[in-house]
Amino acid sequence: MLTQAELDYRQWLEAPDFPKLTPQQAAVARQFIERIKGHDWERPLYPHQYAAITKVIYTGEKLGKWETLLDIVTGGGKTVIMAGLIAYFWQVRGNEKFLILAPNTIVRERVKEEFDVRNPAYAYREFPFFFNSHQRTPERLVCTVLRDFGDAAGIRDAHVIVSNIHQLYENRQSPALEVLLSDAVHDLVLLNDEAHNAAAEQYREVLKLLGRHKTKARVDLTATPFRLDKQDLDTYPPIYEYHVQQAMTDGVVKQVVVTKPDIASVKLQYEEWDENDQVIKTLDAEEVPWEQIEQELRRGGAVRFVTAKNARKQQLQIAQSCLDYQRKCVPRNERAELAWEPLLLVVALSQKDAWQIYETLQAAPFNYKREQLLLVHSKQDELENKKAFLLGRRSPEGLNAQDIALWQQTRQVRVIIAVSMLREGWDVRNIAVICLFRKFSYQKKGERIYTVYGPQIIGRGLRRIRSSIERDHLFATDHPAFNHGWLWQLLAAQEYAKPLNPGSAVDDKAMDDLPFEPPQPTEPDEDGDKEDKTELDIEDIIADLPMASGIKPIADWQKHFRDLKFDKRVASALQKITNIKSQRLGSDTTVHELPDDAINLPELNQSAVEAVTAMTREALTAELRADLINEPHYALIACFKMETANQTLKLMQALEWIMQDLFRIQGLAGLDSAELASLQRLRFCLPQIEEEFHRPEVVMGVLGEDT
């Protein structure tokens, strides 16, 4: 429905007026709005990029509101929008100092690359926002990155400053913040990338300080404005929204195709902790109907089930089939070389799960070499994590010698296995398949969906690599144990209803049958009479999602952990697969039965559990210490997407309470002196403890009032 606010904007766009500008400034502003229609540009803006830029201009110049929020889908070109706004403020209002805030190093480095004149991906090389007397401005634009305290001096001479928020709120003694608040900086324009992180307390404090003293305008940009902890941005509501459903219709992002196994039953092999003998015992395997298991997994344990030995292998085989199909479809040059190498992104919950996946992919039937696998997590070697960032670069131009060597190594990578690292800002367009080994959560309250992590992970693969008039798919290998139907509905995922089994190939005709209508060329909507076009309405989709009850913090979390049953765990889950299919919630899906021997391959029906490899005490304590130290970080990132020192400390204290109360180990310091049997039992139970720690109600209960 066309609102009065939208009608006012469209009428203004027909004859823009600028009551606060001088006649000369207003003339340049009108020229800018006309120019960015891109009639003579080799690559025009997408209509939504034009709309986002002009909405910010209208809201500021006409309505006098210079603190705004843009809700733009991942892959929708937010950096180009920022580049356009910088060009407007520079040419029209004379602002020459811009601060781009990023929540993490990945976003920071990606943004820096696109504002570095030496980089082939320099935003102003492709989009000529500057014109007339300012045409050569991009050649002298100075961009600086704040990586440590020593970089603060560069703020004075820079035009574009790219910074992690952490560089600005270190105990309020940040040299960079001091320079920004000093007389050396005037008329600052703040662009807040991935702004959903700005709901955190320290983030808000920095923004308020800058807003009171320096900021002339602030634009927040995000693809996920609602957080699971329900903290809204102070710039909410958005002045413009462009969601994934419309982006898929417009050919701006890839189409998501979801595959997951249709399981008849599961042959489960359990391991049990024997309290009397203080050892792990393997129980006889039992076959259980999937319906029974699915009900049990709704109460917890989904991740441990899917990462169990044989289920893990089957899940990866399905993902490999999707990757093989994507590779087959990549165009080749005259030398029969691939135009790009499609990549598989595997998303794990913990470092231990990631390592097991890493080992599985090196064995049959995958047989990947180590240099083809990239393991990425917060405690990984810095150079290995840097490779993940360099994967997205099209060439080594502009890199130093060390980074060129790393970039060359990334050309061998075929699979990335990530734990909580690759979220917003990681831009690798040739991600072709995402395989999930973790569960995502959402909460619906009223007409809002509070979720961040799930859509952001899938968003890593949404950026198009083909033109908008070609089919461009992203496969998502899911598992019914995760109950992710809400996520695929929110992302308008397509259904794939042909059989796809471990070791089978994706069917060409089944993919061709997926609905696809190339978008028609359009120009920015100026005349206000095109409201009748059909759009996918995210509000309707949200309204149809099941109501999730409000997340109630488990205040007595100590009792919760005391009551948990740790005596038995799944060691191997051999799934008897009837059919693999993807499903769109509410749609009819045809089931195709195949002969049992064609689906359940003999190699998957081997003995379930291998002998537990004996570990030295030193190796055991080192593994436990690493897992426990990292767990608060992973839990907070999974729930809130950010962490504070106080929150991390509280979760660490809770883990140490669990160690002492349930395992008679005196915290991290007591690992070296603890009894060997206590260490072995803690290792046995830790996966279940970690899974509980990723539940928002547990985290909120531990944090209490700090949530």
C-alpha angles and dihedrals in degrees: 000000000000108000125207090248091055091047091051090051093050092048090050090050090058091058110009116205126188111200095181097047130085116249090256093050091046091053091053090047092054090048090051094052090049094045097053090060080084100218091156098030120114088223114023123204119267110257091249091054090052090048093049094051095045092045090057090049093047094046091051104037099036104027097031094232113131099171107080143155128223118196104203126168119250106267091028094115103256092165091058089051089052090049090052093050092049089053091050096050091045097050100034107031100023096239112155102170120078128175117200111194119205128187097220144010094265093058091041095054093043092052092046091054091056093051096044111103090209093059121094087224093057105148096225093052090068100030115045098205092154117076145168111008090359095054094109095044094102089062092062099035108127117211122189130185123214105219099150139000092275091066094066092090090065091065093080094061099034127096097194117037117191115195144165110238087236090068088062105046107042097141088315088284095104112144089207092055090048091055092046090052093045129094089261091079124061135175097004119195111206122206111189110201119201086010097182085087090063091080088079114105098242091045091054091048093055092046091051092049092051092042093054096048114020119006118104094176137006127196120187118202127190143143093213113043095167119075127201089241088056095233108150126212114251088235092058131157104058118240088212133022128192113174136193095257093060092040090058091049090050094048092242096124136022125276113251116228114190124206127183136159123268099216125200098185141336131231102217126200114194133200118208132198109232106211094192097053094027092227139112114255128196116228128209115274119256131193114230129184112252093234090062093048093046091057091050092048091055085070093051144291099085094129093048089050097050093044093050111118107267096028088054091053093048092049091052092048091056090050090049091054089054091048092050089053092049091050091051090055097052112109118243132215128232089280090055091249120146115255086223137352113247112227135209118223114200115196115207132183099220141016090250092055090046091052092050090051089048090054094044092054091055092056131070133324092023101040097183117173118236093248089058092059124072117196112200126186138131095266096044122115109285093235091053091052090047089058088063090059093045091053089080096055115103094207139005092243112137095017126122121244096267093049092047089057090049092047090053090052090053090061087074095053117110102162131038117198109196137185114195094314107096105063128115118010099020103126116190110147096191094065099127104169133029116197116197125215095163138063125240127210136211137181124208118203119170107319096337131096112207108204136117114161102057098051091042093054092050087044089066088075100038099087110107122241095179128060118276092252092059129077109260117179136189114200116212114196105206134169127225089230089073095057092217098159090118091056095051091047090051090051094044091237119189124238124242109198104174120101112271114175135172104290095012125117127243109255116242095211093050089056092045089053092060109106114264130162116177110235116252118239110264137181124219110286106253108154100058096227100103099083093114095072114117115255135178104247114215090196090062091049092049091049090056095052117103114264110254111207116245112278105253114201114237096237094183093052091154090064089046092059094041089055095050117111110232099167099101138031138177111259097176133010113195105191119209098216121206097178141339115229141154120228138202111210112259095015130117113249122196114227116218114198117212130188110277094238091054092055108035100053116212092238089063093054097068125124110303109226130042121208113277108255111238113244127203116240090247092053091046095052092044091053093047093047093051093047094047095046092051098044099082090053094050093045094051094045090050092051107032106009089232138060137204127207090247093051092048090050093051093051091047090052089051091052091050089051089054091049091052100039100041104026106026091238116137097228126273091321090056097056094091094052100037122113114267092237091055091051092049092049091049090052090050093051100036097090090058091046090051092050090052090050090059092060110103093220091057094047092047091048092053093046094046113176092005092071 
